[in-house]
Amino acid sequence: MMVTLVLIALALAGCAQAAPIPAPAPTLTAGAALTYIARIEGAPSSARAVIVVENGRFDAYVCSLNDAFNLTTARWYKGQLDASGALQATSNDGVEFKGRVQDGRFSGSIVNTQKQNLAFAGEMVPADGKSGLYRGVGKYNGEDVIVGAVLSPDGTFAATAQKKDKFEFVSPVANQPISVAVDTLGVKIGIGEQIQVKRVTTLQGPQIF
């Protein structure tokens, strides 16, 4: 973990013993990946914005179980946080995603393809639970698909199955995972196809995309 060390030395007359060094305080960009999940105002009840942050990098995802919302708003984002924890990204079709991670909170806004401005706000989720961002790849009707899912601490589930390199989605997606294991969900898409998705616990090393 990257930390900032502040060394305080007290020079006291007639005393050669240095004062104890205080414990280091963690910084925003230090350490293992942290996940934040937010509700989206004015969106379907299943809609969530999720972000995974590690060492100044982020992967973010917006999705729901509502087909119309997903067509205009569900997108993936990658990038860097600035020094204040702020981020800004735009999808290839112009969906704008802005936010800030600060003091255990995640908030911001999305401007979708219909130019609707949707605010979101949420908080960090426990790293040792099942809540978080999940993703995986598979095939449906011979086409490559990227499946993303969000499992919130309250049990709310949302997912999309997006055709690779297209803003097209497989429908329907089951409204609950059909299997839950350690860091893995089974997501049912279309007519009975099951795709395994894995929880994102690090942004280091090889990534699916």
mmCIF file of the C-alpha atoms, coordinates in Angstrom:
data_MODEL
# 
_entry.id   MODEL 
# 
loop_
_atom_site.group_PDB 
_atom_site.id 
_atom_site.type_symbol 
_atom_site.label_atom_id 
_atom_site.label_alt_id 
_atom_site.label_comp_id 
_atom_site.label_asym_id 
_atom_site.label_entity_id 
_atom_site.label_seq_id 
_atom_site.pdbx_PDB_ins_code 
_atom_site.Cartn_x 
_atom_site.Cartn_y 
_atom_site.Cartn_z 
_atom_site.occupancy 
_atom_site.B_iso_or_equiv 
_atom_site.pdbx_formal_charge 
_atom_site.auth_seq_id 
_atom_site.auth_comp_id 
_atom_site.auth_asym_id 
_atom_site.auth_atom_id 
_atom_site.pdbx_PDB_model_num 
ATOM 1   C CA . MET A 1 1   ? 0.000   0.000   0.000   1.00 0.00 ? 1   MET A CA 1 
ATOM 2   C CA . MET A 1 2   ? 1.309   3.450   -0.900  1.00 0.00 ? 2   MET A CA 1 
ATOM 3   C CA . VAL A 1 3   ? 1.161   5.710   2.102   1.00 0.00 ? 3   VAL A CA 1 
ATOM 4   C CA . THR A 1 4   ? 2.347   9.144   3.073   1.00 0.00 ? 4   THR A CA 1 
ATOM 5   C CA . LEU A 1 5   ? 4.633   9.175   6.066   1.00 0.00 ? 5   LEU A CA 1 
ATOM 6   C CA . VAL A 1 6   ? 4.743   12.278  8.228   1.00 0.00 ? 6   VAL A CA 1 
ATOM 7   C CA . LEU A 1 7   ? 7.707   12.263  10.556  1.00 0.00 ? 7   LEU A CA 1 
ATOM 8   C CA . ILE A 1 8   ? 7.456   14.466  13.619  1.00 0.00 ? 8   ILE A CA 1 
ATOM 9   C CA . ALA A 1 9   ? 10.566  14.966  15.721  1.00 0.00 ? 9   ALA A CA 1 
ATOM 10  C CA . LEU A 1 10  ? 10.310  16.805  19.020  1.00 0.00 ? 10  LEU A CA 1 
ATOM 11  C CA . ALA A 1 11  ? 13.558  18.252  20.350  1.00 0.00 ? 11  ALA A CA 1 
ATOM 12  C CA . LEU A 1 12  ? 13.273  18.707  24.073  1.00 0.00 ? 12  LEU A CA 1 
ATOM 13  C CA . ALA A 1 13  ? 15.995  20.430  26.143  1.00 0.00 ? 13  ALA A CA 1 
ATOM 14  C CA . GLY A 1 14  ? 18.072  17.893  28.030  1.00 0.00 ? 14  GLY A CA 1 
ATOM 15  C CA . CYS A 1 15  ? 16.259  14.940  26.371  1.00 0.00 ? 15  CYS A CA 1 
ATOM 16  C CA . ALA A 1 16  ? 17.836  12.863  23.624  1.00 0.00 ? 16  ALA A CA 1 
ATOM 17  C CA . GLN A 1 17  ? 14.841  10.529  23.033  1.00 0.00 ? 17  GLN A CA 1 
ATOM 18  C CA . ALA A 1 18  ? 12.750  11.182  19.891  1.00 0.00 ? 18  ALA A CA 1 
ATOM 19  C CA . ALA A 1 19  ? 8.972   11.230  20.055  1.00 0.00 ? 19  ALA A CA 1 
ATOM 20  C CA . PRO A 1 20  ? 7.105   8.164   18.650  1.00 0.00 ? 20  PRO A CA 1 
ATOM 21  C CA . ILE A 1 21  ? 6.384   8.216   14.911  1.00 0.00 ? 21  ILE A CA 1 
ATOM 22  C CA . PRO A 1 22  ? 2.621   8.376   14.285  1.00 0.00 ? 22  PRO A CA 1 
ATOM 23  C CA . ALA A 1 23  ? 0.938   5.624   12.285  1.00 0.00 ? 23  ALA A CA 1 
ATOM 24  C CA . PRO A 1 24  ? 0.745   6.346   8.533   1.00 0.00 ? 24  PRO A CA 1 
ATOM 25  C CA . ALA A 1 25  ? -2.622  7.395   7.087   1.00 0.00 ? 25  ALA A CA 1 
ATOM 26  C CA . PRO A 1 26  ? -3.898  5.681   3.927   1.00 0.00 ? 26  PRO A CA 1 
ATOM 27  C CA . THR A 1 27  ? -4.393  7.774   0.808   1.00 0.00 ? 27  THR A CA 1 
ATOM 28  C CA . LEU A 1 28  ? -7.210  7.569   -1.756  1.00 0.00 ? 28  LEU A CA 1 
ATOM 29  C CA . THR A 1 29  ? -5.170  5.886   -4.460  1.00 0.00 ? 29  THR A CA 1 
ATOM 30  C CA . ALA A 1 30  ? -3.243  3.484   -2.250  1.00 0.00 ? 30  ALA A CA 1 
ATOM 31  C CA . GLY A 1 31  ? -3.684  -0.213  -1.837  1.00 0.00 ? 31  GLY A CA 1 
ATOM 32  C CA . ALA A 1 32  ? -5.913  -2.992  -3.060  1.00 0.00 ? 32  ALA A CA 1 
ATOM 33  C CA . ALA A 1 33  ? -8.940  -2.441  -5.268  1.00 0.00 ? 33  ALA A CA 1 
ATOM 34  C CA . LEU A 1 34  ? -11.949 -0.720  -3.690  1.00 0.00 ? 34  LEU A CA 1 
ATOM 35  C CA . THR A 1 35  ? -15.490 -1.044  -5.076  1.00 0.00 ? 35  THR A CA 1 
ATOM 36  C CA . TYR A 1 36  ? -18.306 1.516   -4.847  1.00 0.00 ? 36  TYR A CA 1 
ATOM 37  C CA . ILE A 1 37  ? -21.919 1.009   -5.920  1.00 0.00 ? 37  ILE A CA 1 
ATOM 38  C CA . ALA A 1 38  ? -24.396 3.852   -6.488  1.00 0.00 ? 38  ALA A CA 1 
ATOM 39  C CA . ARG A 1 39  ? -28.123 4.185   -7.133  1.00 0.00 ? 39  ARG A CA 1 
ATOM 40  C CA . ILE A 1 40  ? -29.152 6.304   -10.117 1.00 0.00 ? 40  ILE A CA 1 
ATOM 41  C CA . GLU A 1 41  ? -31.885 8.920   -9.653  1.00 0.00 ? 41  GLU A CA 1 
ATOM 42  C CA . GLY A 1 42  ? -34.739 8.874   -12.152 1.00 0.00 ? 42  GLY A CA 1 
ATOM 43  C CA . ALA A 1 43  ? -33.701 5.461   -13.474 1.00 0.00 ? 43  ALA A CA 1 
ATOM 44  C CA . PRO A 1 44  ? -35.279 1.994   -13.149 1.00 0.00 ? 44  PRO A CA 1 
ATOM 45  C CA . SER A 1 45  ? -34.996 0.592   -9.629  1.00 0.00 ? 45  SER A CA 1 
ATOM 46  C CA . SER A 1 46  ? -32.422 -1.995  -10.728 1.00 0.00 ? 46  SER A CA 1 
ATOM 47  C CA . ALA A 1 47  ? -30.089 0.595   -12.281 1.00 0.00 ? 47  ALA A CA 1 
ATOM 48  C CA . ARG A 1 48  ? -26.651 0.935   -10.703 1.00 0.00 ? 48  ARG A CA 1 
ATOM 49  C CA . ALA A 1 49  ? -23.350 2.678   -11.359 1.00 0.00 ? 49  ALA A CA 1 
ATOM 50  C CA . VAL A 1 50  ? -20.353 0.761   -10.069 1.00 0.00 ? 50  VAL A CA 1 
ATOM 51  C CA . ILE A 1 51  ? -16.676 1.652   -9.974  1.00 0.00 ? 51  ILE A CA 1 
ATOM 52  C CA . VAL A 1 52  ? -13.564 -0.311  -9.015  1.00 0.00 ? 52  VAL A CA 1 
ATOM 53  C CA . VAL A 1 53  ? -10.564 1.819   -8.050  1.00 0.00 ? 53  VAL A CA 1 
ATOM 54  C CA . GLU A 1 54  ? -6.971  0.710   -7.634  1.00 0.00 ? 54  GLU A CA 1 
ATOM 55  C CA . ASN A 1 55  ? -3.786  2.796   -7.517  1.00 0.00 ? 55  ASN A CA 1 
ATOM 56  C CA . GLY A 1 56  ? -5.379  5.735   -9.303  1.00 0.00 ? 56  GLY A CA 1 
ATOM 57  C CA . ARG A 1 57  ? -6.992  3.655   -12.056 1.00 0.00 ? 57  ARG A CA 1 
ATOM 58  C CA . PHE A 1 58  ? -10.692 2.891   -12.413 1.00 0.00 ? 58  PHE A CA 1 
ATOM 59  C CA . ASP A 1 59  ? -13.055 0.566   -14.248 1.00 0.00 ? 59  ASP A CA 1 
ATOM 60  C CA . ALA A 1 60  ? -16.695 1.668   -14.176 1.00 0.00 ? 60  ALA A CA 1 
ATOM 61  C CA . TYR A 1 61  ? -19.956 0.230   -15.419 1.00 0.00 ? 61  TYR A CA 1 
ATOM 62  C CA . VAL A 1 62  ? -23.570 1.354   -15.623 1.00 0.00 ? 62  VAL A CA 1 
ATOM 63  C CA . CYS A 1 63  ? -26.418 -1.113  -16.129 1.00 0.00 ? 63  CYS A CA 1 
ATOM 64  C CA . SER A 1 64  ? -29.935 -2.180  -15.219 1.00 0.00 ? 64  SER A CA 1 
ATOM 65  C CA . LEU A 1 65  ? -32.459 -4.907  -16.043 1.00 0.00 ? 65  LEU A CA 1 
ATOM 66  C CA . ASN A 1 66  ? -34.410 -2.459  -18.220 1.00 0.00 ? 66  ASN A CA 1 
ATOM 67  C CA . ASP A 1 67  ? -33.798 -2.809  -21.967 1.00 0.00 ? 67  ASP A CA 1 
ATOM 68  C CA . ALA A 1 68  ? -34.653 0.793   -22.857 1.00 0.00 ? 68  ALA A CA 1 
ATOM 69  C CA . PHE A 1 69  ? -32.363 2.187   -20.151 1.00 0.00 ? 69  PHE A CA 1 
ATOM 70  C CA . ASN A 1 70  ? -29.515 -0.078  -21.195 1.00 0.00 ? 70  ASN A CA 1 
ATOM 71  C CA . LEU A 1 71  ? -29.697 0.993   -24.845 1.00 0.00 ? 71  LEU A CA 1 
ATOM 72  C CA . THR A 1 72  ? -29.257 4.661   -23.929 1.00 0.00 ? 72  THR A CA 1 
ATOM 73  C CA . THR A 1 73  ? -27.183 4.499   -20.755 1.00 0.00 ? 73  THR A CA 1 
ATOM 74  C CA . ALA A 1 74  ? -25.503 1.145   -19.963 1.00 0.00 ? 74  ALA A CA 1 
ATOM 75  C CA . ARG A 1 75  ? -21.801 1.505   -20.804 1.00 0.00 ? 75  ARG A CA 1 
ATOM 76  C CA . TRP A 1 76  ? -18.281 0.525   -19.683 1.00 0.00 ? 76  TRP A CA 1 
ATOM 77  C CA . TYR A 1 77  ? -15.541 3.016   -18.822 1.00 0.00 ? 77  TYR A CA 1 
ATOM 78  C CA . LYS A 1 78  ? -11.836 2.919   -17.953 1.00 0.00 ? 78  LYS A CA 1 
ATOM 79  C CA . GLY A 1 79  ? -9.424  5.664   -16.984 1.00 0.00 ? 79  GLY A CA 1 
ATOM 80  C CA . GLN A 1 80  ? -7.502  7.493   -14.312 1.00 0.00 ? 80  GLN A CA 1 
ATOM 81  C CA . LEU A 1 81  ? -8.684  9.410   -11.256 1.00 0.00 ? 81  LEU A CA 1 
ATOM 82  C CA . ASP A 1 82  ? -7.196  12.831  -10.705 1.00 0.00 ? 82  ASP A CA 1 
ATOM 83  C CA . ALA A 1 83  ? -5.551  13.801  -7.415  1.00 0.00 ? 83  ALA A CA 1 
ATOM 84  C CA . SER A 1 84  ? -8.908  14.747  -5.882  1.00 0.00 ? 84  SER A CA 1 
ATOM 85  C CA . GLY A 1 85  ? -10.597 11.455  -6.812  1.00 0.00 ? 85  GLY A CA 1 
ATOM 86  C CA . ALA A 1 86  ? -12.522 12.957  -9.733  1.00 0.00 ? 86  ALA A CA 1 
ATOM 87  C CA . LEU A 1 87  ? -13.035 11.189  -13.056 1.00 0.00 ? 87  LEU A CA 1 
ATOM 88  C CA . GLN A 1 88  ? -14.536 11.909  -16.453 1.00 0.00 ? 88  GLN A CA 1 
ATOM 89  C CA . ALA A 1 89  ? -15.056 9.586   -19.411 1.00 0.00 ? 89  ALA A CA 1 
ATOM 90  C CA . THR A 1 90  ? -17.128 9.386   -22.581 1.00 0.00 ? 90  THR A CA 1 
ATOM 91  C CA . SER A 1 91  ? -18.264 6.259   -24.423 1.00 0.00 ? 91  SER A CA 1 
ATOM 92  C CA . ASN A 1 92  ? -17.725 5.855   -28.162 1.00 0.00 ? 92  ASN A CA 1 
ATOM 93  C CA . ASP A 1 93  ? -21.344 6.860   -28.781 1.00 0.00 ? 93  ASP A CA 1 
ATOM 94  C CA . GLY A 1 94  ? -21.167 9.963   -26.611 1.00 0.00 ? 94  GLY A CA 1 
ATOM 95  C CA . VAL A 1 95  ? -22.516 8.904   -23.203 1.00 0.00 ? 95  VAL A CA 1 
ATOM 96  C CA . GLU A 1 96  ? -20.808 11.134  -20.627 1.00 0.00 ? 96  GLU A CA 1 
ATOM 97  C CA . PHE A 1 97  ? -19.835 9.765   -17.230 1.00 0.00 ? 97  PHE A CA 1 
ATOM 98  C CA . LYS A 1 98  ? -18.513 12.043  -14.485 1.00 0.00 ? 98  LYS A CA 1 
ATOM 99  C CA . GLY A 1 99  ? -17.949 11.328  -10.824 1.00 0.00 ? 99  GLY A CA 1 
ATOM 100 C CA . ARG A 1 100 ? -15.836 11.549  -7.720  1.00 0.00 ? 100 ARG A CA 1 
ATOM 101 C CA . VAL A 1 101 ? -14.619 9.005   -5.181  1.00 0.00 ? 101 VAL A CA 1 
ATOM 102 C CA . GLN A 1 102 ? -14.046 10.611  -1.799  1.00 0.00 ? 102 GLN A CA 1 
ATOM 103 C CA . ASP A 1 103 ? -14.323 9.658   1.884   1.00 0.00 ? 103 ASP A CA 1 
ATOM 104 C CA . GLY A 1 104 ? -15.959 6.300   1.149   1.00 0.00 ? 104 GLY A CA 1 
ATOM 105 C CA . ARG A 1 105 ? -18.558 7.837   -1.175  1.00 0.00 ? 105 ARG A CA 1 
ATOM 106 C CA . PHE A 1 106 ? -19.071 7.716   -4.937  1.00 0.00 ? 106 PHE A CA 1 
ATOM 107 C CA . SER A 1 107 ? -21.234 10.307  -6.675  1.00 0.00 ? 107 SER A CA 1 
ATOM 108 C CA . GLY A 1 108 ? -21.622 11.930  -10.064 1.00 0.00 ? 108 GLY A CA 1 
ATOM 109 C CA . SER A 1 109 ? -23.796 12.067  -13.161 1.00 0.00 ? 109 SER A CA 1 
ATOM 110 C CA . ILE A 1 110 ? -24.445 10.438  -16.529 1.00 0.00 ? 110 ILE A CA 1 
ATOM 111 C CA . VAL A 1 111 ? -25.624 12.198  -19.691 1.00 0.00 ? 111 VAL A CA 1 
ATOM 112 C CA . ASN A 1 112 ? -27.013 9.463   -21.939 1.00 0.00 ? 112 ASN A CA 1 
ATOM 113 C CA . THR A 1 113 ? -27.688 9.293   -25.667 1.00 0.00 ? 113 THR A CA 1 
ATOM 114 C CA . GLN A 1 114 ? -31.081 10.975  -25.113 1.00 0.00 ? 114 GLN A CA 1 
ATOM 115 C CA . LYS A 1 115 ? -29.299 13.850  -23.302 1.00 0.00 ? 115 LYS A CA 1 
ATOM 116 C CA . GLN A 1 116 ? -30.928 12.940  -19.996 1.00 0.00 ? 116 GLN A CA 1 
ATOM 117 C CA . ASN A 1 117 ? -28.805 14.025  -17.046 1.00 0.00 ? 117 ASN A CA 1 
ATOM 118 C CA . LEU A 1 118 ? -28.987 11.334  -14.352 1.00 0.00 ? 118 LEU A CA 1 
ATOM 119 C CA . ALA A 1 119 ? -27.358 11.843  -10.968 1.00 0.00 ? 119 ALA A CA 1 
ATOM 120 C CA . PHE A 1 120 ? -26.042 8.955   -8.879  1.00 0.00 ? 120 PHE A CA 1 
ATOM 121 C CA . ALA A 1 121 ? -24.705 8.499   -5.352  1.00 0.00 ? 121 ALA A CA 1 
ATOM 122 C CA . GLY A 1 122 ? -23.516 5.540   -3.327  1.00 0.00 ? 122 GLY A CA 1 
ATOM 123 C CA . GLU A 1 123 ? -20.762 4.204   -1.118  1.00 0.00 ? 123 GLU A CA 1 
ATOM 124 C CA . MET A 1 124 ? -17.960 1.698   -0.805  1.00 0.00 ? 124 MET A CA 1 
ATOM 125 C CA . VAL A 1 125 ? -18.966 -1.947  -0.383  1.00 0.00 ? 125 VAL A CA 1 
ATOM 126 C CA . PRO A 1 126 ? -17.169 -4.541  1.786   1.00 0.00 ? 126 PRO A CA 1 
ATOM 127 C CA . ALA A 1 127 ? -14.311 -6.291  0.022   1.00 0.00 ? 127 ALA A CA 1 
ATOM 128 C CA . ASP A 1 128 ? -14.987 -9.572  1.828   1.00 0.00 ? 128 ASP A CA 1 
ATOM 129 C CA . GLY A 1 129 ? -18.596 -10.004 0.681   1.00 0.00 ? 129 GLY A CA 1 
ATOM 130 C CA . LYS A 1 130 ? -20.253 -10.952 -2.608  1.00 0.00 ? 130 LYS A CA 1 
ATOM 131 C CA . SER A 1 131 ? -21.235 -7.400  -3.578  1.00 0.00 ? 131 SER A CA 1 
ATOM 132 C CA . GLY A 1 132 ? -19.378 -5.844  -6.466  1.00 0.00 ? 132 GLY A CA 1 
ATOM 133 C CA . LEU A 1 133 ? -18.749 -5.674  -10.183 1.00 0.00 ? 133 LEU A CA 1 
ATOM 134 C CA . TYR A 1 134 ? -18.714 -8.924  -12.156 1.00 0.00 ? 134 TYR A CA 1 
ATOM 135 C CA . ARG A 1 135 ? -17.790 -9.500  -15.782 1.00 0.00 ? 135 ARG A CA 1 
ATOM 136 C CA . GLY A 1 136 ? -17.169 -12.303 -18.223 1.00 0.00 ? 136 GLY A CA 1 
ATOM 137 C CA . VAL A 1 137 ? -17.246 -13.203 -21.888 1.00 0.00 ? 137 VAL A CA 1 
ATOM 138 C CA . GLY A 1 138 ? -19.101 -15.875 -23.821 1.00 0.00 ? 138 GLY A CA 1 
ATOM 139 C CA . LYS A 1 139 ? -21.048 -16.550 -26.982 1.00 0.00 ? 139 LYS A CA 1 
ATOM 140 C CA . TYR A 1 140 ? -24.714 -16.214 -27.841 1.00 0.00 ? 140 TYR A CA 1 
ATOM 141 C CA . ASN A 1 141 ? -26.078 -17.354 -31.213 1.00 0.00 ? 141 ASN A CA 1 
ATOM 142 C CA . GLY A 1 142 ? -22.506 -17.509 -32.484 1.00 0.00 ? 142 GLY A CA 1 
ATOM 143 C CA . GLU A 1 143 ? -21.639 -13.937 -31.486 1.00 0.00 ? 143 GLU A CA 1 
ATOM 144 C CA . ASP A 1 144 ? -19.172 -12.852 -28.816 1.00 0.00 ? 144 ASP A CA 1 
ATOM 145 C CA . VAL A 1 145 ? -20.840 -11.142 -25.846 1.00 0.00 ? 145 VAL A CA 1 
ATOM 146 C CA . ILE A 1 146 ? -19.507 -9.268  -22.836 1.00 0.00 ? 146 ILE A CA 1 
ATOM 147 C CA . VAL A 1 147 ? -21.597 -9.870  -19.738 1.00 0.00 ? 147 VAL A CA 1 
ATOM 148 C CA . GLY A 1 148 ? -21.429 -7.431  -16.852 1.00 0.00 ? 148 GLY A CA 1 
ATOM 149 C CA . ALA A 1 149 ? -23.301 -7.674  -13.575 1.00 0.00 ? 149 ALA A CA 1 
ATOM 150 C CA . VAL A 1 150 ? -23.640 -5.718  -10.359 1.00 0.00 ? 150 VAL A CA 1 
ATOM 151 C CA . LEU A 1 151 ? -24.652 -7.306  -7.067  1.00 0.00 ? 151 LEU A CA 1 
ATOM 152 C CA . SER A 1 152 ? -25.488 -4.717  -4.397  1.00 0.00 ? 152 SER A CA 1 
ATOM 153 C CA . PRO A 1 153 ? -25.280 -5.233  -0.621  1.00 0.00 ? 153 PRO A CA 1 
ATOM 154 C CA . ASP A 1 154 ? -29.104 -5.124  -0.422  1.00 0.00 ? 154 ASP A CA 1 
ATOM 155 C CA . GLY A 1 155 ? -29.311 -8.007  -2.915  1.00 0.00 ? 155 GLY A CA 1 
ATOM 156 C CA . THR A 1 156 ? -30.308 -5.908  -5.922  1.00 0.00 ? 156 THR A CA 1 
ATOM 157 C CA . PHE A 1 157 ? -28.987 -7.471  -9.113  1.00 0.00 ? 157 PHE A CA 1 
ATOM 158 C CA . ALA A 1 158 ? -28.534 -5.957  -12.550 1.00 0.00 ? 158 ALA A CA 1 
ATOM 159 C CA . ALA A 1 159 ? -26.755 -7.201  -15.658 1.00 0.00 ? 159 ALA A CA 1 
ATOM 160 C CA . THR A 1 160 ? -26.333 -6.749  -19.387 1.00 0.00 ? 160 THR A CA 1 
ATOM 161 C CA . ALA A 1 161 ? -25.072 -8.996  -22.179 1.00 0.00 ? 161 ALA A CA 1 
ATOM 162 C CA . GLN A 1 162 ? -23.588 -6.697  -24.795 1.00 0.00 ? 162 GLN A CA 1 
ATOM 163 C CA . LYS A 1 163 ? -22.494 -7.857  -28.227 1.00 0.00 ? 163 LYS A CA 1 
ATOM 164 C CA . LYS A 1 164 ? -18.773 -7.260  -28.630 1.00 0.00 ? 164 LYS A CA 1 
ATOM 165 C CA . ASP A 1 165 ? -17.871 -3.951  -30.309 1.00 0.00 ? 165 ASP A CA 1 
ATOM 166 C CA . LYS A 1 166 ? -21.556 -3.035  -30.674 1.00 0.00 ? 166 LYS A CA 1 
ATOM 167 C CA . PHE A 1 167 ? -24.114 -1.097  -28.663 1.00 0.00 ? 167 PHE A CA 1 
ATOM 168 C CA . GLU A 1 168 ? -26.525 -4.013  -28.950 1.00 0.00 ? 168 GLU A CA 1 
ATOM 169 C CA . PHE A 1 169 ? -27.730 -6.182  -26.091 1.00 0.00 ? 169 PHE A CA 1 
ATOM 170 C CA . VAL A 1 170 ? -29.047 -9.709  -25.708 1.00 0.00 ? 170 VAL A CA 1 
ATOM 171 C CA . SER A 1 171 ? -32.501 -9.775  -24.114 1.00 0.00 ? 171 SER A CA 1 
ATOM 172 C CA . PRO A 1 172 ? -33.842 -10.932 -21.778 1.00 0.00 ? 172 PRO A CA 1 
ATOM 173 C CA . VAL A 1 173 ? -31.382 -11.222 -18.902 1.00 0.00 ? 173 VAL A CA 1 
ATOM 174 C CA . ALA A 1 174 ? -32.650 -13.113 -15.841 1.00 0.00 ? 174 ALA A CA 1 
ATOM 175 C CA . ASN A 1 175 ? -33.479 -10.838 -12.907 1.00 0.00 ? 175 ASN A CA 1 
ATOM 176 C CA . GLN A 1 176 ? -31.398 -12.924 -10.487 1.00 0.00 ? 176 GLN A CA 1 
ATOM 177 C CA . PRO A 1 177 ? -28.149 -14.868 -10.860 1.00 0.00 ? 177 PRO A CA 1 
ATOM 178 C CA . ILE A 1 178 ? -28.853 -18.566 -11.380 1.00 0.00 ? 178 ILE A CA 1 
ATOM 179 C CA . SER A 1 179 ? -25.775 -19.563 -9.393  1.00 0.00 ? 179 SER A CA 1 
ATOM 180 C CA . VAL A 1 180 ? -23.638 -17.851 -6.769  1.00 0.00 ? 180 VAL A CA 1 
ATOM 181 C CA . ALA A 1 181 ? -20.195 -19.102 -5.749  1.00 0.00 ? 181 ALA A CA 1 
ATOM 182 C CA . VAL A 1 182 ? -17.048 -17.524 -4.345  1.00 0.00 ? 182 VAL A CA 1 
ATOM 183 C CA . ASP A 1 183 ? -16.407 -14.470 -6.557  1.00 0.00 ? 183 ASP A CA 1 
ATOM 184 C CA . THR A 1 184 ? -18.470 -15.996 -9.390  1.00 0.00 ? 184 THR A CA 1 
ATOM 185 C CA . LEU A 1 185 ? -22.061 -15.660 -10.640 1.00 0.00 ? 185 LEU A CA 1 
ATOM 186 C CA . GLY A 1 186 ? -23.984 -17.552 -13.285 1.00 0.00 ? 186 GLY A CA 1 
ATOM 187 C CA . VAL A 1 187 ? -26.011 -15.149 -15.452 1.00 0.00 ? 187 VAL A CA 1 
ATOM 188 C CA . LYS A 1 188 ? -28.802 -16.444 -17.701 1.00 0.00 ? 188 LYS A CA 1 
ATOM 189 C CA . ILE A 1 189 ? -29.169 -14.550 -20.973 1.00 0.00 ? 189 ILE A CA 1 
ATOM 190 C CA . GLY A 1 190 ? -31.544 -14.924 -23.903 1.00 0.00 ? 190 GLY A CA 1 
ATOM 191 C CA . ILE A 1 191 ? -33.111 -18.340 -24.303 1.00 0.00 ? 191 ILE A CA 1 
ATOM 192 C CA . GLY A 1 192 ? -31.405 -20.320 -21.576 1.00 0.00 ? 192 GLY A CA 1 
ATOM 193 C CA . GLU A 1 193 ? -27.716 -19.522 -22.193 1.00 0.00 ? 193 GLU A CA 1 
ATOM 194 C CA . GLN A 1 194 ? -25.638 -19.303 -18.996 1.00 0.00 ? 194 GLN A CA 1 
ATOM 195 C CA . ILE A 1 195 ? -22.492 -17.180 -18.798 1.00 0.00 ? 195 ILE A CA 1 
ATOM 196 C CA . GLN A 1 196 ? -20.119 -17.284 -15.841 1.00 0.00 ? 196 GLN A CA 1 
ATOM 197 C CA . VAL A 1 197 ? -18.940 -13.878 -14.633 1.00 0.00 ? 197 VAL A CA 1 
ATOM 198 C CA . LYS A 1 198 ? -16.160 -13.235 -12.131 1.00 0.00 ? 198 LYS A CA 1 
ATOM 199 C CA . ARG A 1 199 ? -15.981 -10.505 -9.503  1.00 0.00 ? 199 ARG A CA 1 
ATOM 200 C CA . VAL A 1 200 ? -13.449 -7.782  -10.271 1.00 0.00 ? 200 VAL A CA 1 
ATOM 201 C CA . THR A 1 201 ? -11.073 -7.750  -7.302  1.00 0.00 ? 201 THR A CA 1 
ATOM 202 C CA . THR A 1 202 ? -8.050  -6.173  -8.981  1.00 0.00 ? 202 THR A CA 1 
ATOM 203 C CA . LEU A 1 203 ? -7.217  -4.024  -11.995 1.00 0.00 ? 203 LEU A CA 1 
ATOM 204 C CA . GLN A 1 204 ? -3.679  -5.416  -12.138 1.00 0.00 ? 204 GLN A CA 1 
ATOM 205 C CA . GLY A 1 205 ? -2.557  -7.988  -14.680 1.00 0.00 ? 205 GLY A CA 1 
ATOM 206 C CA . PRO A 1 206 ? -4.461  -9.238  -17.754 1.00 0.00 ? 206 PRO A CA 1 
ATOM 207 C CA . GLN A 1 207 ? -8.053  -8.012  -18.053 1.00 0.00 ? 207 GLN A CA 1 
ATOM 208 C CA . ILE A 1 208 ? -10.975 -9.293  -20.121 1.00 0.00 ? 208 ILE A CA 1 
ATOM 209 C CA . PHE A 1 209 ? -11.077 -5.975  -21.976 1.00 0.00 ? 209 PHE A CA 1 
# 
